[in-house]
Amino acid sequence: MRRFLTISTVALLSGCMVGPDYQEASQSVRLPDTLTAEHFHRDEGLWKSAIPADSLPKGDWWSVFNDKDLDVLLKKCAENNPDLAAAYQRVEQARESALMQKSDLYPQLQGNAYYSRTDSSKNLQPSYGRYDTWLAGFGITWDLDLFGRVRSLLQAEVANAQAQLAAYESLMLNLQSNVAKTYFSIRSLKSEVNVLEDTLKIRREDTKLVEKRLQMDYSTKIDLKRAQQQEHDAAAQLADAKRQLLLSRNYLALLVGCSPSELEADFGPLGKDFPKIPAAIPSELLERRPDIAEAERKVYAANARIGAAQAAFFPTVSITANTDLSANKIDKLLISSSFAWGISPQIYLPIFEAGRNIAQKRVALAAHKETLENYRSTVLSAIREVEDSMVNISYMADEYKEKAEMVDAAKEVQRMTRIQYEQGYTDYFSVSEAQRLELTSARELIVLQGERFSACVDLITSLGGGWKLGEGDSKNIDGRSTGDDFGQNNILPNM
């Protein structure tokens, strides 16, 4: 028995584990050294392995907007959002599950106490009559993890807990992104409401003016109906904008974890001060994304489960031992003659299980391949999201510039057409059409302005956090480059 225990202990301490060694999932996907808005570089010399680095600092990315109201909302979201709190509890569950799995590596000690009174039948021979039994002792059960099944499962559980933590951080980033985008949407709608309120005021004044001109035979009833039509159209657009504004406030309240009545904020119109963005994005920033880390940890967990499935083909060794004190009378329970012990080593060797273990291993292998492909998909999706965001920011800057020129031109057309109407050179139809085009252009410009802010938020989200720009080393959001600085050399290749 002593030899058996010695051999078992040595085998356990040797750490024998079956199953494949973990190969970095990052080797299956490669990232370009830099991501730019111009085009996606395909030169093999630019690419490097994608290594999850979610531990890199993400910072308070929203500080690039320099908006105190946004700071307050994001703090409330982190503290009060129920979905985020639920995700945190999932992290706790995964962590405790890993601790539960870890306990299987150690001997399990149980204490037991027992009392019974028995009265045997007098018609049986021999008859023992009535007697008591007292027992108190300890039992030990130890499943020796000789081939690493438990350790493989423990590695899988630890990786799963890490994946849950990454999922929590990913949810937080997405919620913060939604808060910021909803906030900018509300401010954009506020700008539209202000424009529509001013427009409605002007339309009502125009209706009164046309009525007076009709009384003096300078206008026709058609002109009056056209003016009334424009007035009602502006009123309808104002009502729709206010409706969307309140709905967006309700959604924002949900994101920050409060009721709409508790959202004490009166946001002003959207400003024109856009944050600065880098001219090129190093892949080190992309690797901070928590969803990439989550996918990689799932690959690791699936790889560990292959080892657990392979260990099922090998013998299982367990040791059960017990020691106790037993007596018929309690006053004799604590004397040395009441001491008893036993030990029972067992070996379980699978011989025929109708292909169960083989199928179990194949399931683990297929699951590993699935998680690996999911990881590759996550990385490629991340690259695409960064590229899309930078393309949107770059070309929205050009679009915004052209639309601003169009709004200025529409205002001038409306002004000149109104002068012609007042001098009797044209009818009110030309005035109303010019007013309609001016209002449409102004609203489109405001919407585009909000979309540009949302595109900035999308870029930050796709990078897994913010960036740090050195003084004089930045690129304005309107596309004018002045260099970039990430604390490292980011020389772009020749185009």
C-alpha positions in Angstrom: 0.0 0.0 0.0 2.8 2.4 0.9 4.4 1.7 -2.5 1.1 2.3 -4.3 0.7 5.7 -2.5 4.3 6.7 -3.3 3.9 5.9 -7.0 0.6 7.7 -7.2 2.0 10.8 -5.5 5.0 10.9 -7.8 2.8 10.5 -10.8 0.5 13.3 -9.6 3.4 15.7 -8.9 4.9 15.1 -12.2 2.0 17.0 -13.8 1.4 14.5 -16.7 -1.3 16.1 -18.9 -2.6 14.7 -22.2 -4.0 16.8 -25.0 -2.6 19.3 -27.5 -0.5 22.3 -26.3 -2.3 25.6 -26.9 -1.3 27.4 -30.1 -1.9 31.1 -30.1 -5.2 31.8 -31.8 -3.6 35.0 -33.0 -1.4 33.1 -35.4 -4.5 32.4 -37.5 -5.2 36.1 -38.2 -2.8 38.9 -39.0 -3.3 42.6 -38.7 -1.9 45.4 -40.8 0.6 47.5 -39.0 -1.6 50.6 -39.6 -5.2 51.2 -40.6 -5.9 54.3 -42.8 -9.0 55.8 -44.4 -7.5 55.8 -47.9 -7.5 52.1 -48.5 -6.9 48.7 -47.0 -3.2 47.7 -47.4 -2.6 44.2 -48.7 1.2 44.2 -48.7 2.3 41.1 -46.7 5.2 43.1 -45.3 2.8 45.3 -43.4 1.1 42.6 -41.4 1.7 41.3 -37.9 0.1 38.7 -35.7 -3.1 39.8 -33.9 -2.4 39.3 -30.2 -5.3 40.3 -27.8 -4.1 43.1 -25.5 -7.3 44.1 -23.7 -5.2 44.9 -20.6 -3.8 48.0 -22.4 -5.2 51.2 -21.0 -8.3 52.4 -22.7 -8.7 55.7 -20.8 -11.7 57.9 -20.5 -12.2 58.0 -24.3 -15.1 60.4 -24.1 -12.8 63.1 -22.8 -11.9 63.8 -26.5 -15.3 65.5 -26.8 -14.6 67.8 -23.8 -18.3 67.7 -22.7 -19.2 67.7 -19.0 -22.8 66.6 -19.6 -21.5 63.6 -21.5 -19.1 62.8 -18.6 -22.0 62.8 -16.1 -24.1 60.5 -18.3 -21.4 57.9 -18.9 -20.7 57.8 -15.1 -24.4 57.2 -14.4 -24.4 54.5 -17.1 -21.5 52.7 -15.4 -23.1 52.9 -12.0 -26.8 52.3 -12.7 -27.3 50.3 -15.9 -29.0 47.0 -15.0 -27.7 45.1 -18.0 -24.1 46.0 -17.0 -24.8 44.9 -13.4 -26.2 41.6 -14.6 -23.0 41.1 -16.8 -20.9 41.7 -13.7 -22.8 38.9 -11.8 -22.1 36.6 -14.8 -18.4 37.3 -14.2 -18.8 36.4 -10.6 -20.5 33.2 -11.5 -17.7 32.2 -13.9 -15.1 33.0 -11.3 -16.8 30.9 -8.6 -17.2 28.1 -11.1 -13.5 28.1 -11.7 -12.9 27.9 -7.9 -15.4 25.0 -7.7 -13.4 23.1 -10.5 -10.1 23.8 -8.7 -11.4 22.1 -5.5 -11.4 18.8 -7.4 -7.6 18.8 -7.4 -7.4 18.3 -3.7 -8.6 15.6 -1.3 -12.1 16.0 -0.1 -12.4 15.6 3.7 -15.8 14.9 5.3 -16.7 14.6 9.0 -19.4 12.3 10.1 -21.3 11.4 13.2 -23.8 8.7 13.7 -26.1 7.2 16.3 -28.6 4.4 16.0 -30.6 2.2 18.4 -31.5 -1.3 17.1 -33.8 -4.0 18.5 -33.4 -7.3 16.7 -36.1 -10.0 16.4 -36.2 -12.5 19.3 -37.3 -15.2 16.8 -33.9 -15.0 15.0 -30.8 -16.9 16.1 -28.7 -15.5 17.3 -30.7 -12.6 18.7 -28.7 -9.5 19.6 -31.5 -7.8 21.5 -31.6 -4.1 21.8 -28.3 -2.2 21.4 -27.0 1.3 20.6 -24.3 2.3 18.1 -22.3 5.5 18.4 -19.9 6.6 15.7 -17.8 9.7 15.0 -15.0 10.1 12.4 -13.6 11.4 9.2 -13.5 10.3 5.6 -11.2 11.3 2.7 -11.8 10.9 -1.0 -9.1 11.9 -3.5 -9.4 11.5 -7.3 -5.8 11.5 -8.5 -5.5 13.7 -11.6 -2.8 11.6 -13.1 -3.6 12.5 -16.8 -4.7 16.1 -16.3 -8.4 15.8 -16.8 -9.3 18.1 -13.9 -6.4 20.5 -14.7 -7.7 20.8 -18.3 -11.2 21.5 -17.1 -9.8 24.0 -14.6 -7.9 25.8 -17.4 -11.1 25.9 -19.4 -13.1 27.3 -16.5 -10.4 30.0 -15.8 -10.4 30.9 -19.5 -14.2 31.1 -19.5 -14.1 33.4 -16.5 -11.6 35.6 -18.3 -13.9 35.6 -21.4 -16.8 36.6 -19.2 -14.8 39.5 -17.9 -14.0 40.6 -21.4 -17.7 40.3 -22.3 -18.5 42.6 -19.4 -15.9 45.1 -20.6 -17.3 44.8 -24.2 -20.8 45.4 -23.0 -19.6 48.5 -21.0 -17.9 49.9 -24.1 -21.0 49.3 -26.2 -23.3 50.9 -23.6 -21.0 53.9 -23.3 -21.0 54.1 -27.1 -24.8 54.1 -27.2 -25.0 56.7 -24.5 -22.7 59.0 -26.4 -24.4 58.5 -29.8 -27.8 59.0 -28.2 -26.6 62.1 -26.5 -25.3 63.6 -29.8 -28.6 62.5 -31.5 -30.6 64.4 -28.9 -28.5 67.5 -29.3 -28.8 67.2 -33.1 -32.6 67.0 -32.7 -32.5 69.9 -30.4 -30.8 71.9 -33.2 -33.5 70.8 -35.6 -36.2 71.8 -33.2 -34.7 75.3 -32.9 -34.4 75.7 -36.7 -38.0 74.5 -37.2 -39.3 76.8 -34.4 -37.7 79.8 -36.1 -39.0 78.5 -39.5 -42.5 78.2 -38.2 -42.4 81.7 -36.8 -41.3 83.0 -40.2 -44.0 81.0 -42.1 -46.7 82.4 -39.9 -45.5 85.9 -40.6 -45.5 85.1 -44.3 -49.1 83.8 -44.1 -50.2 87.1 -42.6 -48.2 89.0 -45.2 -49.8 87.2 -48.1 -53.3 87.7 -46.5 -52.6 91.5 -46.5 -51.3 91.4 -50.1 -54.4 89.5 -51.1 -56.6 92.1 -49.6 -54.8 94.7 -51.7 -55.0 92.5 -54.8 -51.2 92.0 -54.9 -51.5 88.2 -54.4 -53.9 85.4 -55.3 -55.7 82.8 -53.3 -53.3 80.3 -54.6 -50.4 82.2 -53.0 -52.4 82.2 -49.7 -53.0 78.5 -49.8 -49.3 77.9 -50.7 -48.3 80.0 -47.6 -50.7 78.1 -45.4 -49.4 74.8 -46.8 -45.8 75.8 -45.9 -46.9 76.9 -42.4 -48.6 73.6 -41.7 -45.7 71.6 -43.1 -43.3 73.4 -40.8 -45.6 72.7 -37.9 -45.8 69.0 -38.7 -42.0 68.7 -39.1 -41.6 70.5 -35.7 -44.0 68.0 -34.0 -42.1 65.1 -35.5 -38.8 66.4 -34.4 -40.1 67.0 -30.9 -41.5 63.4 -30.8 -38.1 62.0 -31.9 -36.4 64.1 -29.3 -38.5 62.8 -26.4 -38.2 59.2 -27.6 -34.4 59.6 -27.7 -34.5 61.0 -24.2 -36.5 58.0 -23.0 -33.8 55.7 -24.5 -31.0 57.6 -23.0 -32.7 57.3 -19.6 -32.9 53.5 -20.1 -29.1 53.4 -20.9 -28.2 55.4 -17.8 -30.5 53.3 -15.6 -33.2 55.7 -14.6 -36.7 56.7 -15.5 -37.2 59.5 -18.1 -38.6 61.8 -15.3 -35.4 61.3 -13.4 -33.2 62.4 -16.3 -32.5 65.9 -15.2 -30.8 67.4 -18.2 -31.7 70.0 -20.7 -29.3 69.5 -23.6 -28.5 72.4 -25.9 -28.0 72.3 -29.7 -25.1 70.4 -31.2 -21.9 72.3 -31.4 -19.4 72.4 -34.2 -16.2 71.6 -32.3 -15.2 68.2 -33.5 -12.5 66.2 -31.8 -9.2 65.4 -33.5 -8.4 61.9 -34.8 -5.2 60.2 -35.8 -4.2 60.0 -39.4 -3.4 56.3 -39.1 -4.4 53.7 -36.5 -1.7 51.2 -35.2 -3.0 47.7 -34.7 -1.9 47.8 -31.1 -5.0 50.0 -30.4 -7.3 47.6 -32.2 -6.0 44.7 -30.1 -7.4 46.4 -26.9 -10.9 45.4 -28.0 -12.5 43.3 -25.3 -14.5 41.2 -27.8 -11.2 40.1 -29.4 -9.9 39.0 -26.0 -13.2 37.2 -25.2 -13.0 35.3 -28.5 -9.3 34.3 -27.9 -10.1 33.1 -24.3 -12.9 30.9 -25.7 -10.4 29.4 -28.1 -8.1 28.6 -25.2 -11.0 27.1 -23.2 -12.0 24.9 -26.1 -8.4 23.8 -26.5 -8.3 22.8 -22.8 -11.5 20.8 -23.2 -9.8 18.7 -25.9 -7.3 17.6 -23.2 -10.1 16.7 -20.8 -11.8 14.7 -23.5 -8.5 12.9 -24.3 -7.9 12.1 -20.7 -11.1 10.1 -20.7 -9.2 7.3 -22.6 -6.8 6.8 -19.6 -7.4 5.2 -16.3 -8.9 7.0 -13.4 -7.4 6.4 -10.0 -9.1 7.4 -6.7 -8.4 6.7 -3.1 -11.0 6.5 -0.3 -10.0 6.4 3.3 -11.8 6.7 6.6 -11.1 6.7 10.2 -13.6 6.8 13.0 -14.4 5.9 16.6 -17.3 3.5 17.2 -18.9 1.9 20.3 -22.1 0.6 21.7 -21.9 3.0 24.6 -21.1 6.7 24.4 -18.8 6.5 27.5 -16.5 4.1 25.5 -16.5 6.1 22.3 -13.3 8.1 23.1 -11.0 5.3 24.1 -8.3 3.8 21.9 -10.0 0.4 21.5 -12.9 2.2 19.7 -10.6 3.4 16.9 -11.1 1.9 13.4 -9.8 2.8 9.9 -9.9 1.7 6.3 -8.4 2.6 2.9 -9.7 1.7 -0.5 -7.7 2.5 -3.7 -9.7 2.1 -7.0 -8.7 2.1 -10.6 -11.3 2.7 -13.3 -10.2 1.8 -16.9 -12.5 2.3 -19.8 -12.5 -0.7 -22.1 -15.7 -0.6 -24.2 -18.1 2.4 -24.1 -19.6 2.1 -27.6 -17.7 5.0 -29.0 -18.7 7.5 -26.3 -15.2 8.8 -25.6 -14.2 8.9 -29.3 -17.4 11.0 -30.1 -16.7 13.2 -27.0 -13.2 14.0 -28.3 -14.5 14.7 -31.8 -17.0 17.1 -30.3 -14.2 18.9 -28.4 -12.1 19.1 -31.6 -15.0 20.5 -33.6 -15.9 23.0 -30.9 -12.2 24.2 -30.9 -12.3 24.7 -34.6 -15.6 26.6 -34.3 -14.2 29.0 -31.6 -11.0 29.5 -33.8 -13.1 30.5 -36.8 -15.2 32.8 -34.5 -12.0 34.4 -33.3 -10.9 35.0 -36.9 -14.3 36.5 -37.7 -14.1 38.8 -34.7 -10.7 40.1 -35.7 -11.7 40.7 -39.3 -14.9 42.4 -38.2 -12.9 44.6 -36.0 -10.6 45.6 -38.9 -13.6 46.4 -41.0 -15.3 48.5 -38.3 -12.2 50.6 -37.9 -11.8 51.0 -41.7 -15.6 51.9 -42.0 -15.4 54.5 -39.3 -12.3 56.1 -40.7 -13.9 56.2 -44.2 -17.1 57.7 -42.8 -15.2 60.3 -40.9 -13.0 61.2 -43.9 -15.8 61.4 -46.5 -18.4 62.9 -44.2 -16.0 65.9 -43.8 -16.1 66.5 -47.5 -19.8 66.0 -47.6 -20.3 68.4 -44.7 -18.2 71.0 -46.4 -20.3 70.8 -49.6 -23.6 70.7 -47.8 -22.6 73.8 -45.8 -22.0 75.6 -49.1 -25.3 74.3 -50.4 -27.1 75.7 -47.3 -25.5 79.1 -47.8 -26.6 79.1 -51.5 -30.1 78.0 -50.5 -30.4 80.9 -48.1 -29.2 83.3 -50.8 -31.7 81.9 -53.3 -34.5 82.2 -50.7 -33.5 85.8 -50.0 -33.3 86.9 -53.7 -36.6 85.1 -54.5 -38.4 86.9 -51.7 -37.2 90.2 -53.0 -38.5 89.4 -56.4 -41.8 88.4 -54.9 -42.1 91.6 -53.0 -41.3 93.6 -56.1 -43.9 91.7 -58.1 -41.5 89.9 -60.4 -42.6 86.3 -59.4 -45.4 84.5 -57.5 -45.3 83.0 -54.1 -44.7 79.5 -55.5 -41.1 80.4 -56.2 -40.7 81.8 -52.6 -42.2 78.7 -51.0 -40.1 76.3 -53.1 -36.9 78.3 -52.1 -38.0 78.1 -48.5 -38.6 74.4 -48.7 -35.2 73.7 -50.2 -33.5 75.9 -47.6 -35.2 74.2 -44.7 -34.5 70.7 -46.2 -30.8 71.6 -46.7 -30.5 73.1 -43.2 -32.0 70.0 -41.6 -29.8 67.7 -43.7 -26.7 69.6 -42.5 -27.7 69.3 -38.9 -28.3 65.5 -39.3 -24.9 65.1 -41.0 -23.3 67.0 -38.2 -24.7 64.6 -35.7 -23.7 61.6 -37.8 -20.1 62.9 -37.8 -20.0 62.9 -34.0 -21.5 59.4 -34.1 -18.8 58.3 -36.5 -16.2 59.5 -34.0 -17.9 57.4 -31.3 -17.9 54.4 -33.7 -14.2 54.8 -34.3 -13.4 54.9 -30.6 -15.6 51.8 -30.0 -14.0 49.9 -32.9 -10.6 50.6 -31.3 -11.7 49.4 -27.9 -11.0 52.9 -26.4 -9.5 56.3 -27.0 -6.2 57.5 -28.2 -3.5 59.9 -27.0 -2.4 62.7 -29.4 0.7 64.7 -28.9 0.7 68.5 -29.3 0.9 69.3 -32.9 0.6 65.7 -33.9 -3.0 65.2 -34.9 -5.5 65.2 -37.7 -8.6 67.3 -37.6 -11.8 65.6 -38.2 -12.3 67.6 -41.3 -9.4 65.7 -42.9 -6.6 68.2 -42.6 -3.5 66.3 -41.5 -0.8 67.6 -39.1 0.9 64.3 -38.2 0.1 61.6 -35.6 1.6 60.3 -32.4 0.9 57.2 -30.5 4.1 57.1 -28.5 5.7 55.0 -31.3 6.8 55.2 -34.9 3.9 54.9 -37.3 5.4 55.6 -40.7 2.9 54.8 -43.5 4.1 53.0 -46.6 4.2 54.7 -50.0 0.7 54.7 -51.5 
